[in-house]
Amino acid sequence: MKETEVWIGPHGTQKTDLIRLVIILSLTILCIATSVVSFSSGILGIITSQLFFIPIIYAASVSPKKGVYVATACAFAYQTIGYFYSYPDSVALVSITAEAILFIVIAAIIAYFIERIHAGELKYRTVFENSQLGIILFDAADFSIKQSNEKFATMLNYTVDEVVAKSLLDIFLSPREKSRFLERIGKEMTTADFETRFAAKDGSSCWVNLSWGQIGDGTVSCSVVNINARKLAEKLNNDNMMKYRQLTEGSPTSILIIQNGYIRFANPSFVAFVGYSPAEITGKSLTAFIEPGDLDAFNEFSAKWVQKFPTKYAKEFRFLTKTGETRVGSLFTNQVVHMGNPATLINIVDITEKQRLEDQIHKDNERRRGVIVTVAHELRTPLQPILGYLNLLLSDAEGFGIKEDTKKILERCLVSVDRERQIINQMLDLSVLESGKFHLTPSTFPLAPLVRKVLDAGGYATKAELTVDIEDSIQVIGDKDRLFSVLDALLSNAVNFSKPPRKIGIFYRSPVGDRQHHISIRDNGVGIPQDQFSSIFEPFQLADGTVLSRKYERLGLSLSIARRIVQMHGGSISVESVVNAGSTFTIHLPKEEIHHDA
């Protein structure tokens, strides 16, 4: 409670200070009165001067500075009275003066020691009250709390008075925590780093770290550190570590941590991948598991691990298992920190079965190409004499006695046989292109004359209404003959699939700064559904399906050949189409020189 202030004149003072002042004045007046009686009657002697120590010591204990002032006042009063009654006795006067000086000296000595005591008390009280640690003093016998600072009380949402009213044993969270504390303090009266849980005022748990020691008179000083945040962080970290552990151990992908060139961690998937035990893997270099034929490439790849970013592309390497089997893994790397030091995290995807399937597909494709080439040659051989005889008969129909109706039949046969010849040639061309044995012969030439040559050779001006928008200054780099066949194939498709009146447009565009030529061929044909855009470029596929393939008497090879040729130039073919409105095929060719020929 706040002390009552008493006003005297313009200044206010505390009630306790006023009472102390009255006591000091009363004692001083009593001593002065006693001195007067003593000197006038001469009956008390030396006891009279010693009585002055009572108000002096009291005043000094209350306030050291006030004690000196009171001692000075008492010395003056005592000397005045003594001089009045003892004059002219010089011995008595010297004795009185010495006693008066003694008053001041004693008061000064008392003030000095009390100031020191107060300073020490203030220092420790400041530490106690302002410490960032919770501090309590409790009785070693019954564990009742004698004192508590504000920090400890706030830690548990109590007030200091509420804490002091409790026993230390009352604030443990559970009987188990209390038993652990009693067991520990029973063994060690001085302890550091004892972790336990206290119950806050609302019953919630608060993790704390206790350190205590006995300070005498059965009192124990205990410092309390709130470690709730640390414990929550540890729990979160443990939960995360458990998740990461489950993730790595349950991952179907092999996971390794490489540090200083050696394997520091391998998950179960890698153990199963190579067939070695974890003890046989940990501490080994990854090169110990690489197939010898891939070591040079692997060493070149691993030299990039020191970079502080992931490798841009995955690399495939062969691994030797413990049983001698060869497996293929695709490696991805990233830089991490392991145990406080830089390390490399490697993910290995087992692509052994995929590689086997790809090898099998490659072999099947090779066999298919071989079959196609063989069949195409076998088919082309008997077609040559048929074409020759048909051309011979039609060149002199009258000489061979061929009637007009028979001539028309032979002309239809000639068209069909020629179409079969073209199909066989396309099959051979496609096989050569897919084999990778075909080579381009690039040159720089103007685009417009090439387009006109294609139009003239195919007679497209007689089959459709043509619109050509290509400037004569446009120059392209490529294999002129092969690009001729690409343009011819796309124009042939545009004409054959267009609806009368057929309208075909050929356009060129390349905005400023564009690094590609864009040559578009637009028709007003049947169009292509969007879900068939990708399939029309596959061999033996037609956008119009079986019905239209019969109607237009075509086999879907030309687009496959055209796309492959453009891809060999480093370009691509795109398509835009609306069903029953028409299609636009666009050839995209790079402007720079071709650096590969296959």
GUGU-281883 format. One record per atom (N, C-alpha, C): z, x, y. Coordinates in pm, whole numbers, plus 50000, padded with zeros to 5 digits. Layout:
<fitis>
ZXY/...
</fitis>
This chain:
<fitis>
500005008349880/500005000050000/500005008650124/499365003450228/499295010950353/500615009750427/501105021550477/502385021450548/502265014450682/503395008150725/503425000850853/503515010750968/502665008551071/502705017051190/503655011051293/504435019551355/505365015351460/504895021551590/504765013351694/504245018151823/505395021651917/505325033851966/506305038452067/505495043252185/505575035652289/504765039052406/503295037352372/502425046452414/500985045452388/500575050452251/501485056552175/501145062652048/501755055151932/501045054851820/501555048551700/502005058851600/502985055751517/503465064951415/503825057051290/503785063751174/504125057151050/505635054451045/505975043550977/507385039450967/508215050250897/507655056450793/508385066950720/508665078850811/507675082650893/507885093850986/508975090651088/509035078151131/510055074051228/511455075151167/511575070851041/512885071650973/513305086150958/512335094650922/512655108950906/513095114951039/512435111151146/512805116151279/514235111951316/514565099551285/515925094651314/516955102551234/516625105251106/517565112851021/517775126851078/516645133551116/516745147251170/517555147451298/517315137751388/518065137051515/519545134351488/519805125551392/521205122251362/521945134351308/521305141351214/521945153151157/522145163951263/521125165651349/521235175951454/522375172551550/522435159851593/523535155751685/524895157551618/524955154051489/526225155651417/526645170251413/525665179151390/525965193551385/526415198551524/525725193751629/526125197951764/527545193351795/527825180751758/529175175451783/530215183451706/529915186651582/530835194351499/531065208251560/530005214151613/530115227451676/531025226951799/530845216151878/531685214851998/533165214151957/533435205551858/534825204151811/535325217351755/534465224251679/534865236651614/535215247451717/534285249251816/534545259751915/535735256252006/535905243352031/536995239552123/538365240552057/538375238151924/539665238551854/539835251151770/538625257251732/538665269551653/539135267551512/538825255851448/539385253451314/538345254551200/536985253551231/535975253451121/535345267051097/535275275051197/534755288651182/533285288951144/532965297251041/531565299751001/530905287550941/531675278450891/531105266250830/530315258450933/530725259251059/530065251751166/528595255651176/528305268851174/526905273251185/526095269451062/526705269550946/525955266350823/525555251650816/526325243250890/525975229050891/524585226750951/524155235651043/522845234051107/521685235851007/521935242450896/520875244150796/520485230850731/521375221050739/521055208050676/519855201450745/519885198950881/518695193150946/517485202550944/517775215950949/516645225550950/515885225050817/516625225650705/515975225550572/515295212050548/515965201350591/515355188150571/514045187050650/514065191350775/512885190650860/511765199450805/512135211550756/511115220550701/510485215050574/511275208150493/510735202450370/509795190950399/510095183550508/509205172550546/507945177850612/508125186950705/506995192850776/507385206950816/506725217350761/507105231250791/507125234350939/506145229451013/506115232251157/507275225451228/507565213051190/508695206051251/510015212951219/510115218751100/511325226051063/511575237651156/510495244851198/510645256151291/511085250951428/510475239651471/510865233951600/512335229551598/512745222951491/514145218351480/515075230551476/514675241151403/515495253251396/515645259451534/514565259551610/514635265251746/515565256951834/515455243651823/516315234851903/517795236651863/518035237351732/519415239251684/519965252951728/519115263251720/519555276651761/519935276651908/519095269851991/519395269352134/520685261752159/520845250152090/522055242052110/523295249652062/523195255951944/524325263151889/524695275051978/523695282252030/523965293952115/524575289552248/524075278352301/524605273452429/526085269752415/526395262252309/527795258152287/528685270352261/528165279652178/528965291552145/529205300152266/528175302152350/528355310152471/529365303452565/529295290152570/530195282952662/531665285252624/531955284952496/533345286052454/533765300552424/532865309552399/533255323152357/533155333352470/532515329952576/532345339652685/533735343152741/534085355652769/533225367752769/533405376452646/533755370452527/533965378552407/532595383352356/532335396352378/531005401752346/530735401352196/531725403952115/531525403651968/531155389651924/531865379951979/531585366151943/530185362151989/529825367052112/528485363552163/527385369552076/527525381752031/526525388151943/526435380551811/527615376751757/527625369451630/526895356051644/527165349151756/526515336151780/525005337851792/524595348251865/523145350751882/522495353851747/523135361751662/522595365151530/522445352751444/523475343951454/523395331751374/522255322751422/522075322051555/520995313851609/519625319251565/519465332451568/518205338451521/517995335851372/519115336051298/519025333451153/518475319351126/518875309651214/518325296151199/516795296451197/516235303251295/514765303551311/514115311151197/514755322551157/514185330551048/514165322650918/515305316050887/515375308150763/514335297050766/514205290450884/513235279550896/511815284650877/511525296650932/510185302450917/509895305950772/510915311750704/510715315350562/510465302850479/511305292650503/511135280050427/509755273950456/509355274250585/508045268650622/506905275950551/507025289450544/505975297350479/505805293550333/506915292950259/506825290050116/506405275550091/506885266550174/506475252650156/504975250850186/504475258250288/503035257750318/502225262750198/502715273450136/502025278650018/502035268549904/503205262449886/503305252349779/502375240549808/502375235949935/501515224749972/500025228349955/499675240849992/498285245149981/497845245249835/498675250549747/498345250549605/498255236549550/499215228149588/499195214249543/497935207149593/497575209849720/496395203549776/495125207949703/495065220949670/493885226149600/493725219549464/494825218949389/494725213049256/494535198049262/495095191849365/494885177349379/493415174549416/492845183349500/491435181749535/490555183149412/490855193249331/490105194949207/490295182849116/491505178149104/491805166949016/491075154249061/491115151749192/490575139149243/489065139549262/488515151449291/487095152149323/486265158749213/486875161849102/486145168348994/485035159348941/483915165548901/482825158148839/483125155148693/484235160548643/484705157348509/485815147048519/485895138848416/487035129948407/488255138048365/489405135948430/490625143448396/491775133548380/492495134948271/493695126748250/494825135848203/496045131948235/497245138348183/497955128048097/498245131747972/498915122147884/500085128747814/501015120247769/502225124947702/501885129047559/502305140947519/501985145947386/502675138147276/503755131247310/504515124147207/503955110147182/503825101947288/503385088047268/501985085247321/501325095647377/499945094747427/499775085147543/500865082047610/500745073747731/500105082047841/499225075947917/498505083048022/499375083548147/499645095748194/500475097548313/499655097348440/498525103748437/497675104348555/496205103748513/495385098848604/493935098448580/493215099948713/492125107348711/491355108048835/490335096548840/489715094948954/488795083848976/487565084948885/487135097348858/485945099448776/486115093748636/487285096148576/487515090948442/487585075748443/488265070248541/488385055648549/487015049248566/486175054948653/484835049548677/483975050648553/484175061248477/483395063348355/483485051448261/484685045348257/484905034048166/485025020748239/484655020748368/484655008448450/486065002748471/487085011548468/488455007548499/488815012248640/489965007348689/490565013348807/491565023748758/492015032548848/492985042848809/494275036348762/494735025948831/495985019248792/495875013248653/494675007648620/494485001648486/494515012448379/493985024348408/493995035248310/495415040148287/496155042148396/497515047448385/498425037848308/498095025248308/498905015348237/498635015348087/497655023348042/497265023147902/497765035547828/497655034747696/497845046447610/496445051847579/496375064947562/495085070947530/494515065147402/495395061847307/494925056647179/494285042847193/494595035747304/494045022247323/492565022247362/492065033647409/490695033447463/489665039447367/490095043047245/489105047347147/488335035147097/487045037147066/486175025847031/486555019546899/486965027746802/487235022346669/488405029646607/489045023646506/490125030546435/489685043946377/488425044846334/487955057546279/487955068446385/487495065146506/487495075046614/488925079046648/489845069346647/491245072246676/491835081646570/491515079046443/492035087346334/491505101546344/490225103046379/489655116346395/490385124046506/490705116946617/491405123446728/492805127746687/493535118846621/494905121946581/494925133546482/493925133846392/493855144746297/493595157946368/492715157746467/492365170046538/493525174946624/494155166046700/495225170346789/496465174246710/496575168746587/497705172746503/497555187146456/496295191746446/496045205546402/495965215246518/495385210746629/495115219746740/495565213246871/496555219446937/496995214347068/496085219247180/495215228647148/494205233047245/492845231947176/491975223547230/490695220547167/489605219247272/488405223547235/487235221847321/486125215347240/485265207447309/484065201547250/484375192247133/485255182947156/485515172647056/484775160047100/483765156047022/482955144547058/483485132046991/483625121547071/484115108947019/483575097747107/483995085447076/483515074047154/484705066247210/484675063547341/485655055047406/485045041247425/485925031447440/485475017847469/485615015347619/484555011547683/484605008147825/485314994747843/485534991047966/486264978647994/485574966447936/484204966847934/483454955447880/483254956447730/483884966547666/483784968047521/482634976447475/481754980747566/480604988847526/481035003047490/480185009747414/480495023247366/480125033747471/480975043847482/480685055047573/481005068047500/479955075947473/480165088847409/480765098647509/481805106047466/482465115747554/482735128547477/482865139247553/483245152247498/484605155747557/485625157847471/487005160347514/487375175047495/488095180247594/488715193547581/490135192247634/491125196347558/492495194547602/493355206847574/494495207347644/495455218047626/496795213847685/497885218247624/499225214447671/499605223047792/500175216347895/500535223548018/502045223948038/502795220447938/504255221447948/504895207847964/506205207347934/507005195147946/506395183547867/505715186747753/505165176147670/503955169247730/503345175247832/502185169147897/500915176547854/499885168947827/498605174647785/497555171147891/496835181647935/495735179548029/494445178547948/493655168247977/492425165747900/491265163347996/490195171447981/488975169248059/487995161247974/487285152248040/486405142847969/485005143748031/483985146347947/482585147047993/481825135347931/481145127848015/480335116547967/479025122047908/478845120547777/477625125447711/476805113747656/477005102047713/476275090247666/474765092147677/474315097147794/472875098947817/472295108947717/473055119747691/472565129747597/472455124047457/473455116147417/473435110247284/472285100447269/472025092647376/470885083347371/469575090947361/469485102047436/468265110247431/468105116447292/469225121047233/469155126647098/468715116146998/469245104047013/468865093246922/467385090146935/466915089547063/465495086747086/464635097947029/465095110247049/464345121646997/464315121546845/465465118146784/465525117346638/464605106446586/464595094946659/463705083946619/462255088346628/461925095446740/460545100146756/460195110446649/461155119446620/460895129446518/460665122746382/461425112046355/461245104946230/459855098546223/459435092846338/458095086746342/457015097246321/457175108846392/456195119446377/456185124846234/457355125946176/457435130846038/456735121245943/457005108245962/456345098245878/454835098545899/454435100646025/453015100946057/452335112745990/452925124746003/452295136645947/452345136745795/453485132545738/453615132945593/452795121945527/452595110845597/451825099845540/450365100045577/449955109845659/448565110345704/447645114645591/446515107645574/445535111945473/444785124445516/444915128045645/444265140045697/445205151945685/444685163245643/445505175345635/445885179945775/447165183445795/447655187945925/448365201445905/447935211245986/448525224545982/448975228746120/450015237046127/450385243846251/450275258746225/449375265146302/449125279446288/449735286646406/450545296746378/451185304446486/451085319246450/450555327146545/450375341646523/449535344346398/448605335446370/447685337446258/448205332646124/449435327046120/450015322945993/450385308145994/450365302145876/450675287945862/452185286145871/452625278145971/454055275345987/454415261645931/453435252745923/453695239345870/452425234145803/452595227645688/451475221145619/451975207845565/451245196945594/451695183945546/451235181845401/451765171545332/451435169445190/449955168045163/449185162845260/447735161145237/447065174645218/447475184845295/446885198045277/447335204245144/448585201645107/449085206544978/448215201044865/447895187844873/447045181744771/445605186644782/445175189744904/443795194144929/443505207444860/444445217044872/444195230444815/444885232444680/445825223544644/446455224444513/447575234544502/447965240844613/449085250344611/450365243244652/451515249044618/452805243444658/453075247144804/453975239844873/454305243245011/454785257645027/455555262644930/456055276444938/454915286544930/453855282944856/452715292044843/451805291644965/451985281245048/451135279545167/451795285345291/453075281945313/453775286045434/453855301245445/453515306345562/453545320745586/452255327845552/451305320545490/450015326545456/449035324445571/448005332845577/446895330845670/445965320345612/445365312245699/444455301845651/443235308045583/442905320445619/441765326945558/441955328845407/443205328445361/443465329945218/442905318345137/442615307345204/442125295445135/440645292645164/440025300945249/438625298845284/437715305645182/436645298745145/435665304445052/435075317045114/434995328345038/434575341245096/433265340545173/432335332245129/431065331345197/431155325445337/432265318645368/432445312445500/433395320345591/433875331945544/434895339145619/434405343845755/433185349145762/432685354045891/432595342745993/432055331545951/431945320046041/433315314746079/434265315145982/435615310346011/436315319546110/436185332546094/436815341946187/436265340246328/434995337646340/434395335246471/434945322346531/435105312346447/435645299446494/437115300846534/437915307946454/439355309146483/439625317446607/438665325946647/438865334046767/438955325346891/438475313046883/438495304046998/439825296547011/440725298446915/441985291046919/442885295147034/442675307147087/443535311747197/443215304247325/442095297147328/441745289447447/442705277747460/442985274047585/443975263447611/443335249747615/442355247247527/441745234047517/441205232447376/440965219847332/440485217747195/439095223647176/438755227347051/437385231447023/436485219347044/435325221747102/434465210747145/433935202847026/433595209946918/433015203346803/433805207046677/433775197846581/434395200846452/433505210746377/434125219046296/433395228746215/433735226246069/432725227845985/432905225445842/432965238745768/433985239745680/434155251845601/434495248045457/434155257145367/434475255145226/435835261645194/436645254545117/437965259345077/437985261144925/438705271344880/438915273544737/440285268444698/440355259344604/441635254044559/442255263444455/443455260244417/444165268644320/443465268744186/442765257944152/442055257044025/440665263244032/440275268444150/438965274544165/437885264944211/438255252244233/437285242244281/436975244744428/435765242044468/435375243344608/435395229544673/436135228544785/436195216144862/435745219145005/435255208945072/434725210745207/435605203045305/436005209845413/436845203645515/436225205145653/436385194745734/435915195045873/437145197345962/437135208346040/438315212646116/438215208446261/439335202846312/439515199946454/440765207446499/440735213746615/441885221546661/442335217146800/443605219646827/444165217146960/445355226446979/445635229747106/446755238647136/448035230647154/449135235147092/450435228347101/451515238947121/452745234147135/453915243047142/454785240147020/455085250546942/455905249046822/457085258546832/458285253046827/459515260946837/459515269346964/459005263347073/459025269847203/457925280047227/457035281847130/455955291747144/454595285347120/453535290947182/452195285247163/451775285447017/451065275146976/450575274146839/449285265946839/448625265546725/447395257846710/447605246946606/447315234646645/447385223246553/445985221046495/445885220746363/444605219046296/444635206246212/443635197846232/443415186246146/442205189346057/442385187545927/441295190145832/440955177045761/439735172545781/439255160345715/438485164445590/438915159245477/438265162445350/436935155045342/435825162645352/434495156545347/433745161045222/434505164745119/433865169744996/432945159244937/433465147044920/432645136544862/431485132944953/431755132745084/430685129845180/429585140445170/430025153145159/429045163945149/428235162645021/428895158944914/428185157244787/427165145944796/427585134944864/426655123844881/425475127944968/425755135545077/424675139945163/423715149245088/424295158145006/423435167044926/422585158944829/423225148544769/422495140244675/421385132544745/421735127244866/420725119944944/419585129144982/419935141445021/418895151145058/417965153844938/418575155544820/417765157944701/416915145744670/417505133744685/416745121544660/415585120144757/415865123744884/414785123044984/413675132944952/414095144744907/413085154644870/412235149444754/412925143344656/412185137744543/411275126344589/411825117944681/411025106644731/409785111644804/409995121944890/408845127344960/407825133244863/408365139544758/407445145044658/406655134244588/407345123244555/406655112044491/405615106144584/406005104244713/405075098344810/403835107044826/404065120144840/402925129244857/402035128844734/402655129044616/401855128744492/401065115744481/401775104444507/401105091444498/399985090444601/400285095044725/399275094244831/398035102244795/398225114344740/397065122444700/396295115844585/397055110244490/396395103644377/395615091344423/396185084144525/395485072344576/394265076244659/394375087044734/393285090944823/392085096344745/392345102344630/391255108344552/390205097944510/390615086544450/389575076644412/388995069144531/389715069344647/389185062244763/387975069344823/387915082444808/386835090044870/385455085744818/385225085044686/383895080444639/383615065844673/384715057644674/384505043544709/384005042344852/384665049744944/384225049645083/382795055045095/382525065445019/381195071445026/380105061744979/380345055044865/379335045744813/379165033644904/380315028544959/380205017045050/379415020745174/379695032245232/378935036545351/377455038545318/377185044045198/375795046145156/375055032945141/375665023145075/375035010145055/374785002845186/375795003545275/375664996245402/374705003245498/374525016245479/373615023345569/372145019645543/371845014945420/370465010845387/370514998545298/371044987845354/371234975545276/369914970145224/368874970145306/367584964745264/366984973245153/367134986645164/366564995445063/367204993444927/368494989644928/369184987244801/369084972644759/368344964544836/368164950444802/369414942144818/370234945644915/371514938544938/371264927145035/371654915244991/371484903445075/372564903145183/372324894245281/373234893745397/374664889945356/374774880045267/376134875745224/376854887145151/376094894345068/376694905544995/377064916745092/376264918745193/376554929045293/377874926145365/378114913545399/379384909945467/380584912745377/380384909845247/381484912545153/381754927545146/380664935545140/380834950045134/381474955545261/381134949745378/381744953945505/383244951345504/383634939545449/385074936445441/385764946445346/385084949445237/385674959345145/385834972845213/384824976745294/384894989545364/386074990045461/386304978645533/387434978045627/388754979545551/388864972545440/390124973045362/390364986945304/389314992945251/389465006245194/389825016345303/389195015045422/389515024145532/390965022345576/391425009745576/392815007445613/393765013845512/393425012745384/394235019245282/394245034445303/393085039945340/393015054345366/393935058345482/393955049945588/394815052745703/396295052145664/396625042245580/398025040945536/398445053245455/397555057545366/397865069345283/398035081645372/397175083145474/397285094345566/398615093845643/399015081645682/400305080145753/401465084045662/401385080045535/402455083745440/402545098845426/401395105345422/401405119845413/401955126245541/401505120845655/402015126045783/403525124645792/404055112845755/405495110445763/406265119945671/405735122145553/406405131345460/406465145445516/405355149745577/405335163245635/406305164045751/406355153745835/407285153745950/408735154345903/409075146545801/410465146045754/410855158745678/409895166045629/410215178145554/410655189645644/410385188445776/410735199045869/409765210645868/408665209245799/407675220045790/406565218445892/406655208145973/405615205646072/405945213146201/404925218946266/405115226746387/404275221046500/404865220546619/404145215946738/403385227646801/402335223946872/401575233846951/401575229047095/402635232247171/402755226747307/401825233447406/401445225747507/400655230747621/400915221447739/400475225547856/400625217247976/399265210748006/399275197748022/398015190548043/398285178048128/397245172548195/397415160448275/397525148148184/398395138848222/398655127248138/397545116748147/397045114148267/396075103148286/394835104848199/394175116748194/392995118248108/393305115747961/394515119747915/394875117347776/394945102447747/395535094847839/395635080347820/394235074047816/393355078347905/391985072847906/391255076047775/391495088147725/390865092147599/391335083147484/392635080047481/393195071247377/392565057347387/392455052247510/391895038747531/390435038247487/389695048847519/388275048947481/388115050247331/388895059047268/388755061247124/389105048747044/390105041247089/390515029247016/389765016847058/388895017947158/388165006247206/389074995347257/390194999147315/391194989147357/390734980947476/389794986247555/389314978647671/388584966047629/388024965947507/387324954247456/388254944547385/389454949047358/390414940747282/391444933947370/391674939147492/392704933547579/392394936747724/393064929547812/392964932447955/393974943547987/393484954948035/394324966848053/394674969148199/395914973648222/396364977948355/396984991748339/396435001748408/396935015448397/397415020048533/398665024548540/399245029548666/399835043348642/398975053548638/399395067348617/398615076148715/399285083548797/398615092248894/397985104248822/396845108648872/396125119748810/396895132848820/397865133648914/398595146348933/399715148448831/400025138548752/401135139648656/400765149348544/401615159548526/401425169548421/402585168548321/402275169248192/403325168948089/403175181248001/404275184847931/404285196047838/404505190447699/403585193447607/403745188647471/402525191747387/402585187247263/401455188647172/400485177247201/399375180547261/398435170447311/397925161347199/397555167147086/397005159146977/398045149646919/399295154546906/400345145946849/400745134846946/400785137747074/401085127347172/399945117147181/398725121647153/397595112447143/397875101947035/398335106546917/398605097246807/399765087946840/400775092746917/401895084346957/401415073047048/400625076547150/400095066347242/399185056547168/398375061847077/397475053147001/398255043246915/399355047946851/400155039146767/400795027946849/401355031446966/402015021347049/401005011547108/399825016547149/398785007547201/398254998347091/398095003846971/397634995746859/398614984446830/399904987546829/400934977246810/400864966846920/400764971647045/400744962347159/399574952647149/398394957647111/397214949047100/397334939546982/397724944946866/397764936746745/398814925746751/399924928346822/400984918346826/400964909846953/399954911247036/399864903147158/399124890147131/399404880347216/398754867247204/397614866247305/396484860747264/395384858947360/395834849747474/395384852347596/394624864347637/395544876447642/395174886947568/396004898847557/396014906547690/397234909947737/397394917647860/398304929647832/397724941347843/398444953747812/398564962047940/399794966747971/400034975248088/400564988848047/400044999448109/400515013148084/400985018848217/402295022448225/402885026448353/403635039648336/403725047048446/404485059548450/405515058748563/406715063848534/407745064648639/408625076748611/409135082648720/410095093648711/410685095748849/411855089648874/412465090749007/412725105349046/412895107749174/413185121149224/414485126349161/414415138249107/415605144149043/415705141048895/414885131548846/414915128148704/414295139648624/414895143148513/414425154448433/413525149948318/413095137148320/412245132048213/411045124548268/409945124548190/408815115548212/409115102448140/408715091248198/408895078148135/407535071148132/406945069548013/405635063347996/405845050247921/405555039147987/405825025947929/404535018747893/404555011647777/403435003447732/403964989247712/403444979947791/403974966247793/402914956647739/403364946947657/402444936947604/403004923047628/402214912847595/402644898947606/402664892447468/403184900147369/403124895947231/404264887247184/404494887647052/405474878746988/406904882747019/407114895247064/408464899647095/409244903746972/410394909746994/411234914846885/412674910446909/413324904246810/414744900846827/415574913546850/416604912346931/417394924246969/418074930646849/418454922846749/419134928546633/418194936546543/416884936646575/415924944246495/415404956546568/415964959346688/415474970646767/415554983746689/416654985946617/416814998646547/415984999246419/415814987946352/415124988146222/413624989846234/413024986446350/411574987146361/411065001546355/411955011146378/411555025146372/411765031246234/412305023246139/412495028146004/411185026745927/410935035845833/409685034945756/409555021745681/408345016445676/408015004345603/408734992045655/409094992045784/409744980545846/408844975045956/408814961545967/408094954946075/409014945346144/408904944546278/409754935346351/409444920946318/408244917946275/407884904046250/408174899546108/408604908846021/408964905145887/407764903045797/408054897245678/407034896145575/405874887245614/406154875945676/405094866345711/404104872545808/404634878845917/403744884746016/403034896945962/403694904245867/403024915945812/401784911845736/401834900345670/400644895345603/399604890445703/400124883845808/399214878445909/398434889545979/399154900646014/398494911346087/397994922645996/398244921145864/397744930645765/398144945045800/399474947345819/399944960445861/401134964945778/401324977845768/402484983945703/403234992145806/404594990845816/405354996945926/405605011645912/404625020045942/404795034445940/404525040846076/403685034746157/403235041046280/404385043646377/405315034146389/406435036146481/407365047146432/407565048146302/408415058846247/407805072446279/406485073646259/405805086246288/405875089346437/405625079246520/405645081246665/407025085946711/408085079446663/409435083446705/409755097646662/409375101346540/409665114846492/408955125446576/407695122646613/406945132246695/407605133746832/408005122646893/408645123147025/409995130447016/410745128046909/412025135046890/411815150146877/410735154246813/410435168446801/410115174546937/409665166347031/409445170947169/410735171047251/411855167047188/413125166247262/413285153247338/412485143047304/412545130247375/412975118847286/412675106747329/413055094847254/412135083347293/412195072547214/411455060247244/412455048847252/412395041247358/413265029447373/412405016947378/413025005547353/412294992947350/413074982147424/412354973947500/412904961947563/411994950347524/412594939147485/411764928347435/412424914747453/411594904747470/412024890747473/411124883247377/411724876147282/410964868947181/410014858947248/408754859247203/407674850447253/407314853347399/407774864547453/407404868147590/406764882047596/407084890747502/406484903947503/407484915147490/406964927347471/407804939247451/407304950647538/408244959747569/407894971847642/408474983747568/407604992647519/408015005047455/407875016247557/408945024447572/408935035147671/409145048547603/408235057947629/408355071647577/409075079947683/410145086747644/410905095347735/410695109747690/410025117647773/409735131647740/410375140847842/410995151947797/411575161447893/410495168547973/410835171848097/409865178748184/409835193748159/410955199148107/411005213648088/410255217547961/410065230547948/409295235747835/410045233547704/409285230847597/409855228647464/410265242047405/411535242947359/412035255647304/412085255647152/411715244447089/411685244146943/410405237146901/409975240146782/408705234746737/408815226946608/410035222746574/410165214746454/411245204746471/
</fitis>
